[in-house]
């Protein structure tokens, strides 16, 4: 399985991999759609400042966290 790398570079999303030439896309959605169409099931590793926010899906959102009950005395 080929691991694809996507990064944001000078206004474009660039997709690279060990066996593909670098490809430029104007949107993240366009890049991900191409990856899904041409390399089904291959993981996409995002590199860049915003990659950590987009890649983390396991963390609970702020509204999903249990509320803290502070007992008043």
RAVENPE-V564894 format. One record per pair of residues at least 24 apart in sequence whose ideal C-beta (glycine too) atoms are under 10 Angstrom apart, sorted by the first residue. I is the first residue (numbers start at 0). J is the second residue. D is the distance in Angstrom with one decimal. If there is no record, write none. Layout:
BEGIN
I;J;D
I;J;D
END
This chain:
BEGIN
0;38;8.3
0;39;9.7
0;40;6.5
0;41;5.5
0;42;7.4
1;34;9.6
1;37;9.7
1;38;5.6
1;40;9.5
1;41;4.9
1;42;8.8
2;38;9.5
2;41;6.6
2;42;5.5
2;43;8.0
2;44;6.0
3;30;9.0
3;31;9.6
3;33;9.5
3;34;5.4
3;37;9.3
3;38;6.2
3;41;5.5
3;42;7.2
3;43;4.9
3;44;7.0
3;45;9.7
4;42;9.9
4;43;7.6
4;44;5.0
4;45;7.9
4;46;6.2
5;30;5.5
5;31;7.6
5;33;9.9
5;34;7.5
5;43;5.5
5;44;7.2
5;45;5.1
5;46;7.2
5;47;8.5
5;50;8.4
5;53;9.8
6;30;9.8
6;44;9.1
6;45;7.2
6;46;4.3
6;47;5.3
6;50;8.0
7;45;8.6
7;46;8.4
7;47;4.9
7;48;8.0
7;49;7.3
7;50;8.6
8;46;9.5
8;47;8.4
12;45;9.2
12;47;9.3
13;46;9.6
14;38;9.4
14;43;8.0
15;44;9.9
15;46;9.8
16;41;7.9
16;43;9.6
16;44;9.8
27;53;8.2
END
